[in-house]
Amino acid sequence: MRKIGMSAFELAERFIGISEVVGIASNPQILAMLQLDERWPGGDDVPWCSAFVNDICWLLRLPRSKSLSARSWLLVGEGIDPVIAEAAFDVVILKRGKGDQPGPEVIEAPGHVGFYAGRSSRGILVLGGNRGDAVNVWMFEEESILGIRRIY
């Protein structure tokens, strides 16, 4: 039987390798993601993880945060337990950096967002933009998770 449609994770995988342009130029694809909801970014040298997730959701006509703030995704979709997360339509919202940071109740604090990609023995895998200035899969410690939201 043929599967109809694709998940957000499957579409996001097709963007792996898209990266910022070194120097004063910008990657027009990343710039388009950034300017989908905000007109001010003039280059790809700003945080764009939320822009990437918004772009994938926009392409699939899924709910989205319409914000460049990573933590804005804590208000989209349905919160789920990390134990039942799947690589399909689940979005992971994470603290950014180390040290003492506010919890999920503080939406305006720094964060990171991407699509759930699975688990490893060392942590959670997230497919997202702006890690190493590119779209890729990155490992994060479980303690950095602020929330996981199912988007459908």
CNS distance restraints for C-alpha pairs under 8 A (distance, minus, plus):
assign (resid   6 and name CA) (resid  10 and name CA) 6.14 0.50 0.50
assign (resid   6 and name CA) (resid  11 and name CA) 6.74 0.50 0.50
assign (resid   7 and name CA) (resid  11 and name CA) 6.42 0.50 0.50
assign (resid   7 and name CA) (resid  88 and name CA) 5.16 0.50 0.50
assign (resid   7 and name CA) (resid  89 and name CA) 6.24 0.50 0.50
assign (resid   8 and name CA) (resid  12 and name CA) 6.04 0.50 0.50
assign (resid   8 and name CA) (resid  56 and name CA) 6.39 0.50 0.50
assign (resid   8 and name CA) (resid  57 and name CA) 6.73 0.50 0.50
assign (resid   8 and name CA) (resid  60 and name CA) 7.17 0.50 0.50
assign (resid   8 and name CA) (resid  88 and name CA) 5.88 0.50 0.50
assign (resid   8 and name CA) (resid  89 and name CA) 5.46 0.50 0.50
assign (resid   8 and name CA) (resid 115 and name CA) 7.89 0.50 0.50
assign (resid   9 and name CA) (resid  13 and name CA) 6.18 0.50 0.50
assign (resid   9 and name CA) (resid  87 and name CA) 6.03 0.50 0.50
assign (resid   9 and name CA) (resid  88 and name CA) 4.95 0.50 0.50
assign (resid   9 and name CA) (resid  89 and name CA) 6.37 0.50 0.50
assign (resid   9 and name CA) (resid 115 and name CA) 6.22 0.50 0.50
assign (resid   9 and name CA) (resid 116 and name CA) 7.69 0.50 0.50
assign (resid   9 and name CA) (resid 117 and name CA) 7.69 0.50 0.50
assign (resid   9 and name CA) (resid 127 and name CA) 7.81 0.50 0.50
assign (resid  10 and name CA) (resid  14 and name CA) 6.98 0.50 0.50
assign (resid  10 and name CA) (resid  88 and name CA) 7.11 0.50 0.50
assign (resid  11 and name CA) (resid  15 and name CA) 7.40 0.50 0.50
assign (resid  11 and name CA) (resid  56 and name CA) 6.97 0.50 0.50
assign (resid  12 and name CA) (resid  16 and name CA) 7.20 0.50 0.50
assign (resid  12 and name CA) (resid  56 and name CA) 6.41 0.50 0.50
assign (resid  12 and name CA) (resid 115 and name CA) 7.97 0.50 0.50
assign (resid  12 and name CA) (resid 127 and name CA) 7.46 0.50 0.50
assign (resid  12 and name CA) (resid 128 and name CA) 7.76 0.50 0.50
assign (resid  13 and name CA) (resid 127 and name CA) 7.55 0.50 0.50
assign (resid  15 and name CA) (resid 135 and name CA) 6.38 0.50 0.50
assign (resid  16 and name CA) (resid 134 and name CA) 7.58 0.50 0.50
assign (resid  16 and name CA) (resid 135 and name CA) 4.80 0.50 0.50
assign (resid  16 and name CA) (resid 136 and name CA) 5.15 0.50 0.50
assign (resid  17 and name CA) (resid 134 and name CA) 6.13 0.50 0.50
assign (resid  17 and name CA) (resid 135 and name CA) 5.47 0.50 0.50
assign (resid  17 and name CA) (resid 136 and name CA) 6.43 0.50 0.50
assign (resid  18 and name CA) (resid 134 and name CA) 5.56 0.50 0.50
assign (resid  18 and name CA) (resid 135 and name CA) 5.50 0.50 0.50
assign (resid  19 and name CA) (resid  27 and name CA) 7.15 0.50 0.50
assign (resid  19 and name CA) (resid  30 and name CA) 7.83 0.50 0.50
assign (resid  19 and name CA) (resid 130 and name CA) 7.94 0.50 0.50
assign (resid  19 and name CA) (resid 133 and name CA) 5.74 0.50 0.50
assign (resid  19 and name CA) (resid 134 and name CA) 3.97 0.50 0.50
assign (resid  19 and name CA) (resid 135 and name CA) 6.41 0.50 0.50
assign (resid  20 and name CA) (resid  26 and name CA) 6.37 0.50 0.50
assign (resid  20 and name CA) (resid  27 and name CA) 5.55 0.50 0.50
assign (resid  20 and name CA) (resid  30 and name CA) 7.34 0.50 0.50
assign (resid  20 and name CA) (resid  44 and name CA) 6.07 0.50 0.50
assign (resid  20 and name CA) (resid  45 and name CA) 7.37 0.50 0.50
assign (resid  20 and name CA) (resid 133 and name CA) 5.62 0.50 0.50
assign (resid  20 and name CA) (resid 134 and name CA) 6.27 0.50 0.50
assign (resid  21 and name CA) (resid  25 and name CA) 6.04 0.50 0.50
assign (resid  21 and name CA) (resid  26 and name CA) 5.17 0.50 0.50
assign (resid  21 and name CA) (resid  27 and name CA) 5.47 0.50 0.50
assign (resid  21 and name CA) (resid  44 and name CA) 7.64 0.50 0.50
assign (resid  22 and name CA) (resid  26 and name CA) 7.69 0.50 0.50
assign (resid  25 and name CA) (resid  43 and name CA) 7.45 0.50 0.50
assign (resid  26 and name CA) (resid  30 and name CA) 7.66 0.50 0.50
assign (resid  26 and name CA) (resid  31 and name CA) 6.90 0.50 0.50
assign (resid  26 and name CA) (resid  43 and name CA) 5.40 0.50 0.50
assign (resid  26 and name CA) (resid  44 and name CA) 5.30 0.50 0.50
assign (resid  26 and name CA) (resid  45 and name CA) 7.77 0.50 0.50
assign (resid  27 and name CA) (resid  31 and name CA) 6.23 0.50 0.50
assign (resid  27 and name CA) (resid  43 and name CA) 7.97 0.50 0.50
assign (resid  27 and name CA) (resid  44 and name CA) 6.53 0.50 0.50
assign (resid  28 and name CA) (resid  32 and name CA) 6.05 0.50 0.50
assign (resid  29 and name CA) (resid  33 and name CA) 6.44 0.50 0.50
assign (resid  30 and name CA) (resid  34 and name CA) 6.25 0.50 0.50
assign (resid  30 and name CA) (resid  44 and name CA) 6.17 0.50 0.50
assign (resid  30 and name CA) (resid  48 and name CA) 7.71 0.50 0.50
assign (resid  30 and name CA) (resid  52 and name CA) 7.70 0.50 0.50
assign (resid  31 and name CA) (resid  35 and name CA) 6.13 0.50 0.50
assign (resid  31 and name CA) (resid  41 and name CA) 7.40 0.50 0.50
assign (resid  31 and name CA) (resid  42 and name CA) 7.35 0.50 0.50
assign (resid  31 and name CA) (resid  43 and name CA) 6.20 0.50 0.50
assign (resid  31 and name CA) (resid  44 and name CA) 5.79 0.50 0.50
assign (resid  32 and name CA) (resid  36 and name CA) 6.10 0.50 0.50
assign (resid  33 and name CA) (resid  48 and name CA) 7.92 0.50 0.50
assign (resid  33 and name CA) (resid  51 and name CA) 5.29 0.50 0.50
assign (resid  33 and name CA) (resid  52 and name CA) 6.05 0.50 0.50
assign (resid  33 and name CA) (resid  54 and name CA) 7.65 0.50 0.50
assign (resid  33 and name CA) (resid  55 and name CA) 5.65 0.50 0.50
assign (resid  34 and name CA) (resid  38 and name CA) 6.43 0.50 0.50
assign (resid  34 and name CA) (resid  39 and name CA) 7.76 0.50 0.50
assign (resid  34 and name CA) (resid  41 and name CA) 6.48 0.50 0.50
assign (resid  34 and name CA) (resid  44 and name CA) 7.87 0.50 0.50
assign (resid  34 and name CA) (resid  48 and name CA) 6.45 0.50 0.50
assign (resid  34 and name CA) (resid  51 and name CA) 5.13 0.50 0.50
assign (resid  34 and name CA) (resid  52 and name CA) 7.70 0.50 0.50
assign (resid  34 and name CA) (resid  68 and name CA) 7.42 0.50 0.50
assign (resid  35 and name CA) (resid  39 and name CA) 5.01 0.50 0.50
assign (resid  35 and name CA) (resid  40 and name CA) 7.33 0.50 0.50
assign (resid  35 and name CA) (resid  41 and name CA) 6.62 0.50 0.50
assign (resid  36 and name CA) (resid  51 and name CA) 7.65 0.50 0.50
assign (resid  36 and name CA) (resid  55 and name CA) 7.31 0.50 0.50
assign (resid  37 and name CA) (resid  66 and name CA) 5.58 0.50 0.50
assign (resid  37 and name CA) (resid  67 and name CA) 6.49 0.50 0.50
assign (resid  37 and name CA) (resid  68 and name CA) 7.77 0.50 0.50
assign (resid  38 and name CA) (resid  67 and name CA) 7.47 0.50 0.50
assign (resid  38 and name CA) (resid  68 and name CA) 7.52 0.50 0.50
assign (resid  41 and name CA) (resid  46 and name CA) 7.36 0.50 0.50
assign (resid  44 and name CA) (resid  48 and name CA) 7.47 0.50 0.50
assign (resid  47 and name CA) (resid  68 and name CA) 7.71 0.50 0.50
assign (resid  47 and name CA) (resid 130 and name CA) 6.55 0.50 0.50
assign (resid  48 and name CA) (resid  52 and name CA) 6.29 0.50 0.50
assign (resid  48 and name CA) (resid  68 and name CA) 6.76 0.50 0.50
assign (resid  48 and name CA) (resid 129 and name CA) 6.50 0.50 0.50
assign (resid  48 and name CA) (resid 130 and name CA) 5.78 0.50 0.50
assign (resid  49 and name CA) (resid  53 and name CA) 6.58 0.50 0.50
assign (resid  49 and name CA) (resid  68 and name CA) 7.68 0.50 0.50
assign (resid  49 and name CA) (resid  70 and name CA) 6.81 0.50 0.50
assign (resid  49 and name CA) (resid 112 and name CA) 6.45 0.50 0.50
assign (resid  49 and name CA) (resid 113 and name CA) 5.89 0.50 0.50
assign (resid  49 and name CA) (resid 114 and name CA) 6.80 0.50 0.50
assign (resid  49 and name CA) (resid 128 and name CA) 6.22 0.50 0.50
assign (resid  49 and name CA) (resid 129 and name CA) 4.56 0.50 0.50
assign (resid  49 and name CA) (resid 130 and name CA) 5.30 0.50 0.50
assign (resid  49 and name CA) (resid 131 and name CA) 7.93 0.50 0.50
assign (resid  50 and name CA) (resid  54 and name CA) 6.00 0.50 0.50
assign (resid  50 and name CA) (resid  67 and name CA) 6.98 0.50 0.50
assign (resid  50 and name CA) (resid  68 and name CA) 5.11 0.50 0.50
assign (resid  50 and name CA) (resid  69 and name CA) 6.16 0.50 0.50
assign (resid  50 and name CA) (resid  70 and name CA) 5.05 0.50 0.50
assign (resid  50 and name CA) (resid 112 and name CA) 7.49 0.50 0.50
assign (resid  50 and name CA) (resid 113 and name CA) 6.02 0.50 0.50
assign (resid  50 and name CA) (resid 114 and name CA) 7.51 0.50 0.50
assign (resid  50 and name CA) (resid 129 and name CA) 7.83 0.50 0.50
assign (resid  51 and name CA) (resid  55 and name CA) 6.00 0.50 0.50
assign (resid  51 and name CA) (resid  67 and name CA) 7.37 0.50 0.50
assign (resid  51 and name CA) (resid  68 and name CA) 5.63 0.50 0.50
assign (resid  52 and name CA) (resid  56 and name CA) 6.37 0.50 0.50
assign (resid  52 and name CA) (resid 128 and name CA) 7.05 0.50 0.50
assign (resid  52 and name CA) (resid 129 and name CA) 5.78 0.50 0.50
assign (resid  53 and name CA) (resid  57 and name CA) 6.23 0.50 0.50
assign (resid  53 and name CA) (resid  64 and name CA) 7.93 0.50 0.50
assign (resid  53 and name CA) (resid 113 and name CA) 7.46 0.50 0.50
assign (resid  53 and name CA) (resid 114 and name CA) 6.30 0.50 0.50
assign (resid  53 and name CA) (resid 115 and name CA) 7.58 0.50 0.50
assign (resid  53 and name CA) (resid 128 and name CA) 7.27 0.50 0.50
assign (resid  53 and name CA) (resid 129 and name CA) 7.87 0.50 0.50
assign (resid  54 and name CA) (resid  58 and name CA) 5.93 0.50 0.50
assign (resid  54 and name CA) (resid  64 and name CA) 5.58 0.50 0.50
assign (resid  54 and name CA) (resid  65 and name CA) 6.67 0.50 0.50
assign (resid  54 and name CA) (resid  66 and name CA) 6.46 0.50 0.50
assign (resid  54 and name CA) (resid  67 and name CA) 7.86 0.50 0.50
assign (resid  55 and name CA) (resid  59 and name CA) 6.16 0.50 0.50
assign (resid  56 and name CA) (resid  60 and name CA) 6.45 0.50 0.50
assign (resid  57 and name CA) (resid  61 and name CA) 5.88 0.50 0.50
assign (resid  57 and name CA) (resid  62 and name CA) 4.80 0.50 0.50
assign (resid  57 and name CA) (resid  63 and name CA) 6.53 0.50 0.50
assign (resid  57 and name CA) (resid  64 and name CA) 6.06 0.50 0.50
assign (resid  58 and name CA) (resid  62 and name CA) 6.07 0.50 0.50
assign (resid  58 and name CA) (resid  63 and name CA) 7.62 0.50 0.50
assign (resid  58 and name CA) (resid  64 and name CA) 7.09 0.50 0.50
assign (resid  62 and name CA) (resid 151 and name CA) 6.95 0.50 0.50
assign (resid  62 and name CA) (resid 152 and name CA) 5.99 0.50 0.50
assign (resid  63 and name CA) (resid  76 and name CA) 6.96 0.50 0.50
assign (resid  63 and name CA) (resid  77 and name CA) 7.12 0.50 0.50
assign (resid  63 and name CA) (resid 151 and name CA) 6.58 0.50 0.50
assign (resid  63 and name CA) (resid 152 and name CA) 6.85 0.50 0.50
assign (resid  64 and name CA) (resid  73 and name CA) 7.49 0.50 0.50
assign (resid  64 and name CA) (resid  76 and name CA) 6.42 0.50 0.50
assign (resid  65 and name CA) (resid  72 and name CA) 5.90 0.50 0.50
assign (resid  65 and name CA) (resid  73 and name CA) 5.66 0.50 0.50
assign (resid  65 and name CA) (resid  75 and name CA) 7.43 0.50 0.50
assign (resid  65 and name CA) (resid  76 and name CA) 6.18 0.50 0.50
assign (resid  67 and name CA) (resid  72 and name CA) 6.50 0.50 0.50
assign (resid  68 and name CA) (resid  72 and name CA) 7.83 0.50 0.50
assign (resid  69 and name CA) (resid  73 and name CA) 7.89 0.50 0.50
assign (resid  69 and name CA) (resid 108 and name CA) 7.15 0.50 0.50
assign (resid  69 and name CA) (resid 110 and name CA) 7.58 0.50 0.50
assign (resid  69 and name CA) (resid 111 and name CA) 7.55 0.50 0.50
assign (resid  70 and name CA) (resid  93 and name CA) 6.84 0.50 0.50
assign (resid  70 and name CA) (resid 110 and name CA) 7.18 0.50 0.50
assign (resid  70 and name CA) (resid 111 and name CA) 5.26 0.50 0.50
assign (resid  70 and name CA) (resid 112 and name CA) 5.12 0.50 0.50
assign (resid  70 and name CA) (resid 113 and name CA) 5.26 0.50 0.50
assign (resid  71 and name CA) (resid  93 and name CA) 6.36 0.50 0.50
assign (resid  71 and name CA) (resid  94 and name CA) 7.82 0.50 0.50
assign (resid  71 and name CA) (resid 104 and name CA) 7.59 0.50 0.50
assign (resid  71 and name CA) (resid 107 and name CA) 5.14 0.50 0.50
assign (resid  71 and name CA) (resid 108 and name CA) 6.82 0.50 0.50
assign (resid  71 and name CA) (resid 109 and name CA) 7.18 0.50 0.50
assign (resid  71 and name CA) (resid 110 and name CA) 7.26 0.50 0.50
assign (resid  71 and name CA) (resid 111 and name CA) 5.81 0.50 0.50
assign (resid  71 and name CA) (resid 112 and name CA) 7.20 0.50 0.50
assign (resid  71 and name CA) (resid 113 and name CA) 7.38 0.50 0.50
assign (resid  72 and name CA) (resid  76 and name CA) 7.47 0.50 0.50
assign (resid  72 and name CA) (resid 107 and name CA) 6.03 0.50 0.50
assign (resid  72 and name CA) (resid 108 and name CA) 7.75 0.50 0.50
assign (resid  73 and name CA) (resid  91 and name CA) 7.78 0.50 0.50
assign (resid  73 and name CA) (resid  93 and name CA) 6.87 0.50 0.50
assign (resid  73 and name CA) (resid 113 and name CA) 7.56 0.50 0.50
assign (resid  73 and name CA) (resid 149 and name CA) 7.59 0.50 0.50
assign (resid  74 and name CA) (resid  79 and name CA) 7.91 0.50 0.50
assign (resid  74 and name CA) (resid  93 and name CA) 6.91 0.50 0.50
assign (resid  74 and name CA) (resid 104 and name CA) 7.31 0.50 0.50
assign (resid  74 and name CA) (resid 107 and name CA) 7.53 0.50 0.50
assign (resid  74 and name CA) (resid 147 and name CA) 6.62 0.50 0.50
assign (resid  74 and name CA) (resid 148 and name CA) 7.75 0.50 0.50
assign (resid  74 and name CA) (resid 149 and name CA) 6.94 0.50 0.50
assign (resid  76 and name CA) (resid 149 and name CA) 6.92 0.50 0.50
assign (resid  76 and name CA) (resid 151 and name CA) 7.14 0.50 0.50
assign (resid  77 and name CA) (resid 149 and name CA) 5.57 0.50 0.50
assign (resid  77 and name CA) (resid 150 and name CA) 5.36 0.50 0.50
assign (resid  77 and name CA) (resid 151 and name CA) 4.72 0.50 0.50
assign (resid  77 and name CA) (resid 152 and name CA) 6.96 0.50 0.50
assign (resid  78 and name CA) (resid 149 and name CA) 5.15 0.50 0.50
assign (resid  78 and name CA) (resid 150 and name CA) 5.12 0.50 0.50
assign (resid  78 and name CA) (resid 151 and name CA) 6.81 0.50 0.50
assign (resid  79 and name CA) (resid 147 and name CA) 6.96 0.50 0.50
assign (resid  79 and name CA) (resid 148 and name CA) 5.81 0.50 0.50
assign (resid  79 and name CA) (resid 149 and name CA) 4.44 0.50 0.50
assign (resid  79 and name CA) (resid 150 and name CA) 6.34 0.50 0.50
assign (resid  80 and name CA) (resid  84 and name CA) 7.18 0.50 0.50
assign (resid  80 and name CA) (resid  85 and name CA) 7.12 0.50 0.50
assign (resid  80 and name CA) (resid 147 and name CA) 7.76 0.50 0.50
assign (resid  80 and name CA) (resid 148 and name CA) 5.73 0.50 0.50
assign (resid  80 and name CA) (resid 149 and name CA) 5.80 0.50 0.50
assign (resid  80 and name CA) (resid 150 and name CA) 6.62 0.50 0.50
assign (resid  81 and name CA) (resid  85 and name CA) 6.82 0.50 0.50
assign (resid  81 and name CA) (resid 148 and name CA) 7.01 0.50 0.50
assign (resid  82 and name CA) (resid 147 and name CA) 7.96 0.50 0.50
assign (resid  82 and name CA) (resid 148 and name CA) 6.45 0.50 0.50
assign (resid  85 and name CA) (resid  90 and name CA) 6.40 0.50 0.50
assign (resid  85 and name CA) (resid 116 and name CA) 7.11 0.50 0.50
assign (resid  85 and name CA) (resid 118 and name CA) 7.99 0.50 0.50
assign (resid  85 and name CA) (resid 148 and name CA) 7.47 0.50 0.50
assign (resid  86 and name CA) (resid  90 and name CA) 6.16 0.50 0.50
assign (resid  86 and name CA) (resid 116 and name CA) 6.54 0.50 0.50
assign (resid  86 and name CA) (resid 117 and name CA) 7.41 0.50 0.50
assign (resid  86 and name CA) (resid 118 and name CA) 7.09 0.50 0.50
assign (resid  87 and name CA) (resid 115 and name CA) 7.12 0.50 0.50
assign (resid  87 and name CA) (resid 116 and name CA) 5.21 0.50 0.50
assign (resid  87 and name CA) (resid 117 and name CA) 5.02 0.50 0.50
assign (resid  87 and name CA) (resid 118 and name CA) 6.44 0.50 0.50
assign (resid  88 and name CA) (resid 115 and name CA) 7.91 0.50 0.50
assign (resid  88 and name CA) (resid 116 and name CA) 7.57 0.50 0.50
assign (resid  89 and name CA) (resid 115 and name CA) 7.30 0.50 0.50
assign (resid  89 and name CA) (resid 116 and name CA) 7.92 0.50 0.50
assign (resid  89 and name CA) (resid 150 and name CA) 5.72 0.50 0.50
assign (resid  89 and name CA) (resid 151 and name CA) 5.27 0.50 0.50
assign (resid  89 and name CA) (resid 152 and name CA) 6.62 0.50 0.50
assign (resid  90 and name CA) (resid 115 and name CA) 5.89 0.50 0.50
assign (resid  90 and name CA) (resid 116 and name CA) 5.58 0.50 0.50
assign (resid  90 and name CA) (resid 148 and name CA) 6.52 0.50 0.50
assign (resid  90 and name CA) (resid 149 and name CA) 5.57 0.50 0.50
assign (resid  90 and name CA) (resid 150 and name CA) 4.43 0.50 0.50
assign (resid  90 and name CA) (resid 151 and name CA) 6.03 0.50 0.50
assign (resid  91 and name CA) (resid 113 and name CA) 6.93 0.50 0.50
assign (resid  91 and name CA) (resid 114 and name CA) 5.65 0.50 0.50
assign (resid  91 and name CA) (resid 115 and name CA) 4.51 0.50 0.50
assign (resid  91 and name CA) (resid 116 and name CA) 5.70 0.50 0.50
assign (resid  91 and name CA) (resid 148 and name CA) 5.56 0.50 0.50
assign (resid  91 and name CA) (resid 149 and name CA) 5.20 0.50 0.50
assign (resid  91 and name CA) (resid 150 and name CA) 6.32 0.50 0.50
assign (resid  91 and name CA) (resid 151 and name CA) 7.12 0.50 0.50
assign (resid  92 and name CA) (resid 113 and name CA) 5.60 0.50 0.50
assign (resid  92 and name CA) (resid 114 and name CA) 5.52 0.50 0.50
assign (resid  92 and name CA) (resid 115 and name CA) 5.86 0.50 0.50
assign (resid  92 and name CA) (resid 116 and name CA) 5.81 0.50 0.50
assign (resid  92 and name CA) (resid 126 and name CA) 7.19 0.50 0.50
assign (resid  92 and name CA) (resid 145 and name CA) 7.08 0.50 0.50
assign (resid  92 and name CA) (resid 146 and name CA) 7.76 0.50 0.50
assign (resid  92 and name CA) (resid 147 and name CA) 6.08 0.50 0.50
assign (resid  92 and name CA) (resid 148 and name CA) 4.55 0.50 0.50
assign (resid  92 and name CA) (resid 149 and name CA) 6.58 0.50 0.50
assign (resid  93 and name CA) (resid 111 and name CA) 7.00 0.50 0.50
assign (resid  93 and name CA) (resid 112 and name CA) 5.87 0.50 0.50
assign (resid  93 and name CA) (resid 113 and name CA) 4.58 0.50 0.50
assign (resid  93 and name CA) (resid 114 and name CA) 6.91 0.50 0.50
assign (resid  93 and name CA) (resid 145 and name CA) 6.08 0.50 0.50
assign (resid  93 and name CA) (resid 146 and name CA) 5.44 0.50 0.50
assign (resid  93 and name CA) (resid 147 and name CA) 5.28 0.50 0.50
assign (resid  93 and name CA) (resid 148 and name CA) 6.15 0.50 0.50
assign (resid  94 and name CA) (resid 111 and name CA) 5.50 0.50 0.50
assign (resid  94 and name CA) (resid 112 and name CA) 5.04 0.50 0.50
assign (resid  94 and name CA) (resid 113 and name CA) 6.14 0.50 0.50
assign (resid  94 and name CA) (resid 144 and name CA) 5.32 0.50 0.50
assign (resid  94 and name CA) (resid 145 and name CA) 4.48 0.50 0.50
assign (resid  94 and name CA) (resid 146 and name CA) 5.04 0.50 0.50
assign (resid  94 and name CA) (resid 147 and name CA) 7.06 0.50 0.50
assign (resid  95 and name CA) (resid 101 and name CA) 7.16 0.50 0.50
assign (resid  95 and name CA) (resid 110 and name CA) 6.85 0.50 0.50
assign (resid  95 and name CA) (resid 111 and name CA) 4.59 0.50 0.50
assign (resid  95 and name CA) (resid 112 and name CA) 6.26 0.50 0.50
assign (resid  95 and name CA) (resid 144 and name CA) 5.14 0.50 0.50
assign (resid  95 and name CA) (resid 145 and name CA) 6.43 0.50 0.50
assign (resid  95 and name CA) (resid 146 and name CA) 6.36 0.50 0.50
assign (resid  96 and name CA) (resid 110 and name CA) 5.86 0.50 0.50
assign (resid  96 and name CA) (resid 111 and name CA) 4.44 0.50 0.50
assign (resid  96 and name CA) (resid 112 and name CA) 5.83 0.50 0.50
assign (resid  96 and name CA) (resid 144 and name CA) 7.69 0.50 0.50
assign (resid 102 and name CA) (resid 106 and name CA) 6.19 0.50 0.50
assign (resid 102 and name CA) (resid 109 and name CA) 7.13 0.50 0.50
assign (resid 103 and name CA) (resid 146 and name CA) 6.67 0.50 0.50
assign (resid 104 and name CA) (resid 146 and name CA) 5.35 0.50 0.50
assign (resid 104 and name CA) (resid 147 and name CA) 7.19 0.50 0.50
assign (resid 113 and name CA) (resid 128 and name CA) 6.80 0.50 0.50
assign (resid 114 and name CA) (resid 126 and name CA) 5.69 0.50 0.50
assign (resid 114 and name CA) (resid 127 and name CA) 5.42 0.50 0.50
assign (resid 114 and name CA) (resid 128 and name CA) 4.24 0.50 0.50
assign (resid 114 and name CA) (resid 129 and name CA) 7.10 0.50 0.50
assign (resid 115 and name CA) (resid 126 and name CA) 5.47 0.50 0.50
assign (resid 115 and name CA) (resid 127 and name CA) 5.00 0.50 0.50
assign (resid 115 and name CA) (resid 128 and name CA) 6.14 0.50 0.50
assign (resid 116 and name CA) (resid 124 and name CA) 7.83 0.50 0.50
assign (resid 116 and name CA) (resid 125 and name CA) 6.38 0.50 0.50
assign (resid 116 and name CA) (resid 126 and name CA) 4.90 0.50 0.50
assign (resid 116 and name CA) (resid 127 and name CA) 6.40 0.50 0.50
assign (resid 117 and name CA) (resid 124 and name CA) 7.64 0.50 0.50
assign (resid 117 and name CA) (resid 125 and name CA) 5.01 0.50 0.50
assign (resid 117 and name CA) (resid 126 and name CA) 5.00 0.50 0.50
assign (resid 117 and name CA) (resid 127 and name CA) 5.86 0.50 0.50
assign (resid 117 and name CA) (resid 137 and name CA) 7.41 0.50 0.50
assign (resid 118 and name CA) (resid 124 and name CA) 6.12 0.50 0.50
assign (resid 118 and name CA) (resid 125 and name CA) 5.13 0.50 0.50
assign (resid 118 and name CA) (resid 126 and name CA) 7.27 0.50 0.50
assign (resid 119 and name CA) (resid 123 and name CA) 5.88 0.50 0.50
assign (resid 119 and name CA) (resid 124 and name CA) 4.49 0.50 0.50
assign (resid 119 and name CA) (resid 125 and name CA) 5.45 0.50 0.50
assign (resid 120 and name CA) (resid 124 and name CA) 6.16 0.50 0.50
assign (resid 120 and name CA) (resid 125 and name CA) 6.96 0.50 0.50
assign (resid 120 and name CA) (resid 139 and name CA) 7.94 0.50 0.50
assign (resid 122 and name CA) (resid 139 and name CA) 7.72 0.50 0.50
assign (resid 122 and name CA) (resid 141 and name CA) 6.97 0.50 0.50
assign (resid 123 and name CA) (resid 139 and name CA) 6.12 0.50 0.50
assign (resid 123 and name CA) (resid 140 and name CA) 5.53 0.50 0.50
assign (resid 123 and name CA) (resid 141 and name CA) 4.73 0.50 0.50
assign (resid 123 and name CA) (resid 142 and name CA) 5.49 0.50 0.50
assign (resid 124 and name CA) (resid 139 and name CA) 5.57 0.50 0.50
assign (resid 124 and name CA) (resid 140 and name CA) 5.31 0.50 0.50
assign (resid 124 and name CA) (resid 141 and name CA) 6.28 0.50 0.50
assign (resid 124 and name CA) (resid 142 and name CA) 6.10 0.50 0.50
assign (resid 125 and name CA) (resid 137 and name CA) 6.41 0.50 0.50
assign (resid 125 and name CA) (resid 138 and name CA) 5.62 0.50 0.50
assign (resid 125 and name CA) (resid 139 and name CA) 4.54 0.50 0.50
assign (resid 125 and name CA) (resid 140 and name CA) 6.37 0.50 0.50
assign (resid 126 and name CA) (resid 137 and name CA) 5.36 0.50 0.50
assign (resid 126 and name CA) (resid 138 and name CA) 5.41 0.50 0.50
assign (resid 126 and name CA) (resid 139 and name CA) 6.36 0.50 0.50
assign (resid 126 and name CA) (resid 140 and name CA) 7.48 0.50 0.50
assign (resid 127 and name CA) (resid 135 and name CA) 7.19 0.50 0.50
assign (resid 127 and name CA) (resid 136 and name CA) 5.57 0.50 0.50
assign (resid 127 and name CA) (resid 137 and name CA) 4.25 0.50 0.50
assign (resid 127 and name CA) (resid 138 and name CA) 6.51 0.50 0.50
assign (resid 128 and name CA) (resid 135 and name CA) 5.44 0.50 0.50
assign (resid 128 and name CA) (resid 136 and name CA) 5.83 0.50 0.50
assign (resid 128 and name CA) (resid 137 and name CA) 6.46 0.50 0.50
assign (resid 128 and name CA) (resid 138 and name CA) 7.83 0.50 0.50
assign (resid 129 and name CA) (resid 133 and name CA) 7.27 0.50 0.50
assign (resid 129 and name CA) (resid 134 and name CA) 5.57 0.50 0.50
assign (resid 129 and name CA) (resid 135 and name CA) 4.13 0.50 0.50
assign (resid 129 and name CA) (resid 136 and name CA) 6.55 0.50 0.50
assign (resid 130 and name CA) (resid 134 and name CA) 5.03 0.50 0.50
assign (resid 130 and name CA) (resid 135 and name CA) 6.21 0.50 0.50
assign (resid 131 and name CA) (resid 135 and name CA) 6.82 0.50 0.50
assign (resid 131 and name CA) (resid 136 and name CA) 7.03 0.50 0.50
assign (resid 131 and name CA) (resid 138 and name CA) 7.32 0.50 0.50
assign (resid 140 and name CA) (resid 144 and name CA) 6.87 0.50 0.50
assign (resid 141 and name CA) (resid 145 and name CA) 7.65 0.50 0.50
